Amino acid sequence: MKKRLGPSPTIFPMPAVLVGTYNDDGTANAMTAAWAAACCHSPPCLGVAVRSTRLTFANIQRQKAFTINVPKTTLAVEVDYLGIVSGARRPDKLEHIDMGTTSGALVDAPLIDVCPVNVECRLFKSLELGTHTWFVGEVMEIHANGELVREDGKIDVPSLDPLAYSTSVGEYWSMGESIGGAYDIGKELKQRK
Ligand SMILES: Cc1cc2nc3c(=O)[nH]c(=O)nc-3n(C[C@H](O)[C@H](O)[C@H](O)COP(=O)(O)O)c2cc1C
């Protein structure tokens, strides 16, 4: 029998990514975000829900840009730290953990060097929802560590080893095995007589 759990913004898995922005003095900041998703194919867009109290919120509004940086599971402790500490209280948030950054090639936001994938986004639209605003970024460029990129130009998921997150239990998880090809394994049922 199903149990009713009441309303909450819960879905599993969520990603655990780092949102990179520049502070008003030009220093780099990063905050952990789980409420992030792909939201449009053309133009290619990613969205992230940011609470108005985050330093990242003011940074995105001012710079009209942000990056989405994908950490490996080995960075879980750093990811958690970046989700506990605000750059508003600790301006040396990134230097404290020796996290280096590189300027975005196309937008005014930093790439987090230690993350194997970095996505440059130009602020495209904002939707105020309540506690959080959904910032939609148009993807301008994706940078990926060469060893993760397969011969067909796609990112190899086992090599990336991305972090997943569960809002309901508040825990980090790793990915399991591939189950099969999308838009492919379902054909068997489509063709069933
Ligand atoms: C696992 C995890 C996920 C989080 N996801 C979000 C999120 O999606 N949106 C958000 O506004 N804050 C989220 N936070 C909280 C921010 O990362 C945290 O408040 C951070 O200190 C803000 O940094 P800033 O003030 O330097 O921008 C998350 C924290 C953790 C630990």
Ligand as a Chemical Component Dictionary entry (heavy atoms), coordinates in Angstrom:
data_LIG
# 
_chem_comp.id                   LIG 
_chem_comp.type                 NON-POLYMER 
_chem_comp.pdbx_formal_charge   0 
_chem_comp.three_letter_code    LIG 
# 
loop_
_chem_comp_atom.comp_id 
_chem_comp_atom.atom_id 
_chem_comp_atom.alt_atom_id 
_chem_comp_atom.type_symbol 
_chem_comp_atom.charge 
_chem_comp_atom.model_Cartn_x 
_chem_comp_atom.model_Cartn_y 
_chem_comp_atom.model_Cartn_z 
_chem_comp_atom.pdbx_ordinal 
LIG C1  C1  C 0 23.642 19.094 -0.897 1  
LIG C2  C2  C 0 23.260 20.553 -0.906 2  
LIG C3  C3  C 0 22.434 21.035 -1.910 3  
LIG C4  C4  C 0 22.059 22.382 -1.938 4  
LIG N1  N1  N 0 21.256 22.814 -2.940 5  
LIG C5  C5  C 0 20.903 24.127 -2.982 6  
LIG C6  C6  C 0 20.095 24.608 -4.062 7  
LIG O1  O1  O 0 19.747 23.882 -4.998 8  
LIG N2  N2  N 0 19.746 25.920 -4.036 9  
LIG C7  C7  C 0 20.136 26.776 -3.035 10 
LIG O2  O2  O 0 19.774 27.971 -3.056 11 
LIG N3  N3  N 0 20.930 26.344 -2.022 12 
LIG C8  C8  C 0 21.322 25.050 -1.977 13 
LIG N4  N4  N 0 22.137 24.602 -0.965 14 
LIG C9  C9  C 0 22.604 25.542 0.053  15 
LIG C10 C10 C 0 23.748 26.435 -0.450 16 
LIG O3  O3  O 0 24.732 25.681 -1.142 17 
LIG C11 C11 C 0 24.413 27.138 0.767  18 
LIG O4  O4  O 0 23.463 27.972 1.401  19 
LIG C12 C12 C 0 25.665 27.898 0.398  20 
LIG O5  O5  O 0 26.366 28.207 1.604  21 
LIG C13 C13 C 0 25.389 29.184 -0.358 22 
LIG O6  O6  O 0 26.623 29.758 -0.693 23 
LIG P1  P1  P 0 26.783 31.298 -1.099 24 
LIG O7  O7  O 0 26.069 32.133 -0.046 25 
LIG O8  O8  O 0 28.282 31.502 -1.084 26 
LIG O9  O9  O 0 26.171 31.461 -2.453 27 
LIG C14 C14 C 0 22.532 23.267 -0.927 28 
LIG C15 C15 C 0 23.395 22.776 0.074  29 
LIG C16 C16 C 0 23.754 21.437 0.091  30 
LIG C17 C17 C 0 24.677 20.918 1.179  31 
# 
loop_
_chem_comp_bond.comp_id 
_chem_comp_bond.atom_id_1 
_chem_comp_bond.atom_id_2 
_chem_comp_bond.value_order 
_chem_comp_bond.pdbx_ordinal 
LIG C1  C2  SING 1  
LIG C2  C3  SING 2  
LIG C2  C16 DOUB 3  
LIG C3  C4  DOUB 4  
LIG C4  N1  SING 5  
LIG C4  C14 SING 6  
LIG N1  C5  DOUB 7  
LIG C5  C6  SING 8  
LIG C5  C8  SING 9  
LIG C6  O1  DOUB 10 
LIG C6  N2  SING 11 
LIG N2  C7  SING 12 
LIG C7  O2  DOUB 13 
LIG C7  N3  SING 14 
LIG N3  C8  DOUB 15 
LIG C8  N4  SING 16 
LIG N4  C9  SING 17 
LIG N4  C14 SING 18 
LIG C9  C10 SING 19 
LIG C10 O3  SING 20 
LIG C10 C11 SING 21 
LIG C11 O4  SING 22 
LIG C11 C12 SING 23 
LIG C12 O5  SING 24 
LIG C12 C13 SING 25 
LIG C13 O6  SING 26 
LIG O6  P1  SING 27 
LIG P1  O7  DOUB 28 
LIG P1  O8  SING 29 
LIG P1  O9  SING 30 
LIG C14 C15 DOUB 31 
LIG C15 C16 SING 32 
LIG C16 C17 SING 33 
# 
